[in-house]
Amino acid sequence: MKYNFDEAVNRKGTYSLKWDGGELIKEFGITDRFDEDTIPLFTADMDLPVPQPLIEALHKTVDHRIFGYSVFPDEYFDSIIHWLDKRHGWKVKKEEIVYSPGTVHALNVAVKAFTKPGDGIIIQRPVYPPFTGAIEGNDRKVVNNALVLGENNYYTIDFEDFEEKAKDEHTTMFILCHPHNPSGRVFTPDELKKLADICRRHNVLIVADEIHGDLVRIGQEFVPMAKAVEDASNIITFTAINKTFNLAGLHCTNAVITDEELRTTFATEMGMQLPSPFTVSALISVYNDGDEWLEQLKEYIDGTMDFTIEFLAEHMPKVKAYIPEGTYIMWLDFSGYGISADEIHDRIYNKANVVLEDGKMFGEEGEMFQRICLPSPRPLIQEALERIAREFEDLEEGK
């Protein structure tokens, strides 16, 4: 069927963090203003309708009328195996899969299971803030292998710095974000192999957060790190349905761990986790019948990316932006305006009443950046951009 992603679906009054969580968002320090007129584009959460087969599967679950303790049927694992092979050519086995009720939870479990207080854990800033939280919140130390910002705001890896930090005897883990959030980099197999080789030489465990792996630009290939290397025994990979199909509320992450000892340790630290019956039926549905929807979604998001770049070039040429290789996030550099990060924030969040996410939350490397999440109806994105542009008109040339 043909999906209409321009359709405006009113999410207010549906317990949505994005639209109803104003007070909590203020507590998080994301914004001081959040009211009925706010346009929230700060979180990786779609405002787009999900696949019709998924809706039908969930209705079937509801119609059963009993929602007791649930288990994972073989079809659950078969669906994961089929999806990863079909979409990425990555062959995994049932026994290698461990369920978690969320990726951030799984990150914290991995940190506690495989490192000890005081250990160093490598991350690549600017990066998703919960990476820092999982490290510092468990009394471990952040070891920052900052990505290198080059021409056209394109980020690359400083491998020399990475190895210097990996060979420290106190460095025991590397958390990879791939595709990278917020830069949108999809790392090449050669880059992934280099990182993996360094980690293996220095006995550093790799935790690969790859939950955005299905959301890459049309024509772009995503290769899981565990597939890119010959030996994946020191890699723990997180996959999920939540970003691909906008199902964060159903709490479903799956860790793929080939090494039995690592898998046992991780599963023991995780403890018994039983799924919701809605989670089970949702995963089976989207992994078996979600391809058509996903291809239409990717085409729509690519179009929104093109629209955003064209809008910025015409109305806000001092903003540096590029189309990311993966994710539905765009990383916007406002440094060309010559004003402070606080003033940038005030113009966007308080005056335009659009909530993005300040780049400094991703590390000091993001100080002059804003992260915008674009999986919303294009008319809403246009309205948000127009609001922001009006607040920067006085700083454009000739104004």
C-alpha positions in Angstrom: 0.0 0.0 0.0 1.0 3.6 -0.4 1.6 5.5 2.8 0.9 9.2 3.2 3.8 10.5 5.4 2.6 14.1 5.0 -0.5 13.2 7.1 -0.5 15.2 10.4 -1.2 12.9 13.3 -2.1 14.7 16.5 0.0 13.1 19.2 -1.0 15.4 22.0 -2.8 13.6 24.8 -1.3 10.2 23.9 1.4 10.1 26.7 4.0 11.1 24.2 7.3 12.2 25.7 7.9 14.4 22.6 4.5 16.2 22.7 3.2 15.7 26.2 6.4 15.7 28.2 7.1 19.4 28.5 7.7 19.5 32.2 10.1 16.5 32.1 11.9 18.0 29.1 12.4 21.2 31.1 13.8 19.1 34.0 16.2 17.5 31.5 17.5 21.0 30.8 16.6 20.8 27.1 14.4 23.9 27.1 12.9 26.5 29.3 9.9 27.0 27.1 7.4 24.3 26.2 3.8 25.2 25.5 0.8 24.5 23.2 2.6 26.2 20.3 6.0 24.4 20.6 7.3 22.3 17.8 9.4 19.5 19.3 12.1 18.0 17.0 14.6 17.1 19.7 14.1 13.3 20.1 14.7 10.4 17.8 11.0 9.7 17.6 8.9 9.7 14.4 5.6 11.5 13.9 4.8 9.2 11.0 2.2 6.3 10.8 3.6 2.8 11.3 3.2 -0.1 8.8 -0.4 -1.3 8.3 0.6 -5.0 8.9 1.9 -3.9 12.3 -1.4 -2.2 13.2 -3.2 -5.4 12.3 -0.9 -7.5 14.3 -1.4 -5.4 17.4 -5.1 -5.3 16.9 -5.0 -9.1 16.9 -3.1 -9.1 20.1 -5.6 -6.7 21.7 -8.6 -8.8 20.5 -7.2 -11.8 22.4 -8.1 -9.8 25.6 -5.5 -11.4 27.9 -2.1 -9.8 28.4 -0.3 -12.1 30.8 3.4 -13.1 31.1 4.8 -13.8 27.7 7.7 -15.8 26.2 9.7 -15.6 23.0 8.4 -18.1 20.4 10.8 -19.5 17.7 9.2 -17.2 15.2 10.5 -14.2 17.2 14.1 -15.3 16.7 13.5 -16.5 13.1 12.2 -13.1 12.2 15.4 -11.4 13.6 17.6 -13.9 11.8 15.7 -13.4 8.5 15.8 -9.6 8.7 19.5 -9.3 9.5 20.4 -11.6 6.6 18.0 -10.1 4.1 18.8 -6.5 4.9 22.5 -6.7 5.7 23.7 -10.1 4.6 24.6 -10.8 8.3 24.0 -14.3 9.4 23.3 -14.9 13.1 22.1 -17.8 15.1 19.2 -18.0 17.5 21.4 -18.8 20.5 23.4 -15.7 19.9 20.5 -13.4 20.6 19.7 -11.9 24.0 16.7 -9.7 24.6 16.8 -6.3 26.4 13.9 -4.0 27.2 15.9 -1.1 25.7 19.3 -0.1 24.3 20.3 2.4 27.0 19.5 -0.4 29.5 21.6 -2.8 27.5 24.5 -0.3 27.5 24.4 0.0 31.3 24.2 -3.8 31.6 27.3 -4.2 29.4 29.3 -1.6 31.3 28.5 -3.2 34.6 29.1 -6.8 33.3 32.4 -6.3 31.6 34.2 -3.4 33.2 34.9 -2.3 36.8 34.8 1.0 38.6 37.6 3.3 37.4 38.0 1.6 34.0 38.3 3.7 30.9 35.7 3.3 28.1 36.2 4.9 24.7 33.5 6.8 23.0 33.7 9.1 19.9 32.3 12.5 20.7 30.2 14.3 19.7 28.0 11.3 20.5 24.6 10.3 21.9 24.6 11.6 25.6 23.5 8.3 27.3 26.9 6.8 26.3 28.4 9.3 28.8 25.7 8.5 31.3 26.3 4.8 31.1 30.0 5.3 31.8 30.0 8.0 34.4 26.8 6.8 36.1 28.6 3.5 36.8 31.8 5.1 38.1 33.8 4.4 34.9 35.8 7.0 33.0 35.1 8.5 29.6 38.0 8.2 27.2 37.2 10.5 24.3 38.5 9.6 20.8 36.9 12.7 19.3 35.8 12.4 15.6 37.7 14.8 13.4 35.6 17.5 11.7 36.7 18.1 8.1 35.4 19.8 5.0 31.6 19.9 4.5 31.2 19.0 8.2 32.2 15.4 7.4 33.6 13.5 10.3 36.5 11.0 10.2 38.2 8.8 12.8 41.6 9.7 14.4 43.0 6.1 14.4 46.3 7.2 15.9 44.6 8.7 18.9 42.2 5.7 19.1 45.2 3.3 19.4 47.0 5.5 22.0 43.9 5.3 24.2 43.1 1.7 23.5 46.5 0.5 24.6 46.2 2.0 28.0 45.8 -0.9 30.4 42.9 0.8 32.1 40.9 1.0 28.9 38.7 -2.0 28.7 35.7 -1.2 26.4 34.9 0.8 23.3 31.3 1.8 22.6 30.7 2.4 18.9 27.8 4.3 17.6 27.1 3.1 14.0 25.5 4.8 12.1 26.9 7.6 14.2 24.5 9.8 16.2 24.6 12.8 15.6 27.0 13.1 12.7 25.2 10.5 10.6 28.4 8.8 9.5 28.0 5.2 8.2 31.5 3.9 8.7 33.1 1.9 5.9 34.1 -1.8 6.4 37.8 -0.7 6.3 37.2 1.8 9.1 35.4 -0.8 11.1 38.1 -3.4 10.6 40.8 -0.9 11.7 38.9 -0.2 14.9 38.3 -3.9 15.6 41.9 -4.8 14.9 43.1 -2.1 17.4 40.7 -3.3 20.0 41.7 -6.9 19.6 45.4 -6.1 19.9 44.8 -4.3 23.2 42.1 -6.6 24.6 39.3 -4.0 24.4 35.8 -5.2 24.3 33.5 -3.6 21.6 29.9 -2.7 22.2 28.4 -1.7 18.9 25.1 0.3 19.1 23.7 -0.2 15.6 20.1 0.5 16.1 20.0 3.1 13.3 21.4 0.6 10.9 18.3 0.2 8.8 17.9 4.0 8.3 20.5 4.9 5.7 20.2 6.9 2.5 18.9 5.1 -0.6 22.0 3.7 -2.3 24.1 3.8 0.9 25.2 0.4 2.3 25.3 -0.3 6.0 27.7 -3.1 7.1 27.4 -4.3 10.7 30.7 -4.3 12.4 30.4 -8.0 13.3 30.0 -8.8 9.6 32.9 -6.5 8.6 35.5 -8.5 10.6 36.6 -12.1 10.4 36.3 -12.7 14.1 33.4 -11.1 16.0 34.0 -12.9 19.3 34.9 -9.6 21.1 31.9 -7.7 19.7 28.5 -7.2 21.3 26.0 -5.7 18.9 22.7 -4.0 19.7 19.9 -4.1 17.1 16.4 -2.9 17.5 13.0 -2.3 15.9 12.5 1.0 17.8 14.3 3.4 15.4 13.5 1.6 12.2 9.7 1.3 12.8 9.2 4.0 15.5 8.4 1.4 18.3 10.4 2.8 21.2 7.3 2.5 23.4 7.4 -1.3 23.0 10.9 -1.7 24.5 12.6 -4.1 22.2 16.4 -4.3 21.8 18.2 -7.5 20.8 21.9 -8.0 21.5 23.8 -10.3 19.2 26.8 -12.0 21.0 28.7 -14.8 19.2 31.0 -15.7 22.1 29.3 -18.0 24.6 31.1 -16.8 27.6 30.4 -13.1 26.9 26.8 -14.0 26.2 26.4 -15.8 29.4 27.9 -13.0 31.4 25.8 -10.4 29.7 22.6 -12.4 30.1 23.3 -13.1 33.8 23.8 -9.3 34.4 20.6 -8.6 32.4 18.6 -11.0 34.5 15.3 -12.5 33.5 13.5 -10.2 31.1 10.0 -11.2 29.8 8.5 -9.4 26.9 5.2 -7.8 26.4 2.9 -9.8 24.1 2.7 -6.5 22.0 6.5 -6.5 21.7 6.6 -10.1 20.3 3.8 -9.6 17.8 5.2 -6.2 16.7 8.7 -7.5 16.0 7.4 -10.5 14.1 5.2 -8.3 12.0 7.6 -5.6 11.1 10.5 -7.9 10.3 8.3 -10.2 8.2 6.1 -7.5 6.5 7.8 -4.1 7.0 10.0 -3.9 3.9 7.5 -2.0 1.7 6.8 0.6 4.4 10.5 1.0 5.2 11.5 1.7 1.6 8.7 4.3 1.3 9.9 5.8 4.6 13.5 6.0 3.5 12.4 7.8 0.3 10.3 10.2 2.3 13.1 11.0 4.7 15.6 11.4 1.9 13.2 14.0 0.4 13.0 15.8 3.7 16.8 15.9 3.9 16.9 17.4 0.4 14.2 19.9 1.3 16.1 20.9 4.5 19.4 21.5 2.8 17.7 23.6 0.0 15.8 25.6 2.6 18.9 26.3 4.6 20.9 27.3 1.5 18.3 29.8 0.5 17.2 31.2 3.9 20.0 30.5 6.3 23.2 30.2 4.3 25.4 30.7 7.3 24.3 27.3 8.7 26.6 24.6 7.6 24.8 21.3 7.0 25.2 18.1 5.0 23.0 15.1 4.3 24.0 12.3 6.7 24.8 8.9 5.3 22.6 7.3 7.9 20.0 8.1 10.6 17.1 10.6 10.3 19.1 13.2 12.2 20.8 16.4 10.8 23.7 18.0 12.6 23.6 21.8 12.0 26.6 24.1 12.6 25.5 27.6 13.6 29.0 28.9 14.2 28.9 31.1 11.1 26.6 33.6 12.8 29.4 34.7 15.2 27.1 34.6 18.3 27.3 32.5 21.4 25.8 29.1 21.9 23.4 30.6 24.5 22.1 33.2 22.0 21.6 30.5 19.3 19.6 28.5 21.9 17.5 31.5 22.8 16.6 32.4 19.3 15.6 28.8 18.4 14.0 27.5 21.6 12.5 30.6 23.2 11.8 32.9 20.3 11.0 30.5 17.5 9.6 28.0 20.0 11.2 25.1 18.3 12.9 22.5 20.5 16.0 20.9 19.0 18.9 19.5 21.0 21.9 21.6 21.9 25.1 20.2 20.5 26.9 20.7 23.8 24.9 17.8 25.2 26.9 15.5 22.8 30.3 16.8 24.1 32.2 20.1 23.9 32.9 19.3 20.2 29.2 20.1 19.5 29.1 23.5 21.3 28.0 25.5 18.2 25.8 22.7 16.7 22.1 21.9 16.9 20.7 18.4 16.4 17.4 18.2 14.5 15.4 15.0 14.1 13.5 15.1 10.7 11.1 12.1 10.7 8.0 14.2 10.9 5.5 15.3 8.2 7.4 17.7 5.8 4.9 20.6 6.4 5.8 20.5 10.1 9.5 20.5 9.3 8.9 23.5 6.9 7.0 25.4 9.6 9.8 24.8 12.1 12.5 25.9 9.7 10.6 29.0 8.7 10.2 30.0 12.4 13.9 29.5 13.0 14.9 31.4 9.9 12.9 34.4 10.9 14.8 34.6 14.2 18.1 34.8 12.3 17.2 37.2 9.5 19.0 40.1 11.2 22.3 38.1 11.1 22.2 37.2 7.4 24.1 39.2 4.8 22.4 42.4 3.6 19.8 42.4 6.5 
